[in-house]
Amino acid sequence: MQKRIGDISMERKLKNTSAQTLQNIQNSMIQLMGEMDYDKITITAISDKANISRTTFYLFYSSKKELIYDISDTFLDDYMDTFIQSMDVASQESVDRIFRQAFFNLKKKANVLKALWTIHFSDFDPYE
């Protein structure tokens, strides 16, 4: 069965909407972590902040812990991309530029770092 042009357009819209919803959920969690302790944050609070239903939250994540893993992975992937894309560059000037860009990216994502830093390791075991 072939897909019609309208079907492809709808798929594209759904993918864009899903990506926006996912980003909205992540941003809401980061904001909430700046306002309260990790263990006090509920799925309802995240959903309310993201202007979505709890059902929609569970379409993307099974728990707030999974959300934190995703936020961490996304942050680390973005950060590492700065280095990986420039690995073949050999000059010292380029290495300096790479590190400046990496630190600039860290500064840009300071809110993510601060939010992740607030999780107390006694309350959160990333290896569970």
Salt bridges, closest charged atoms under 4 A:
ASP7 OD1 - ARG4 NH2 3.91
GLU11 OE2 - LYS3 NZ 2.49
GLU35 OE2 - LYS49 NZ 3.13
GLU128 OE1 - LYS65 NZ 2.45
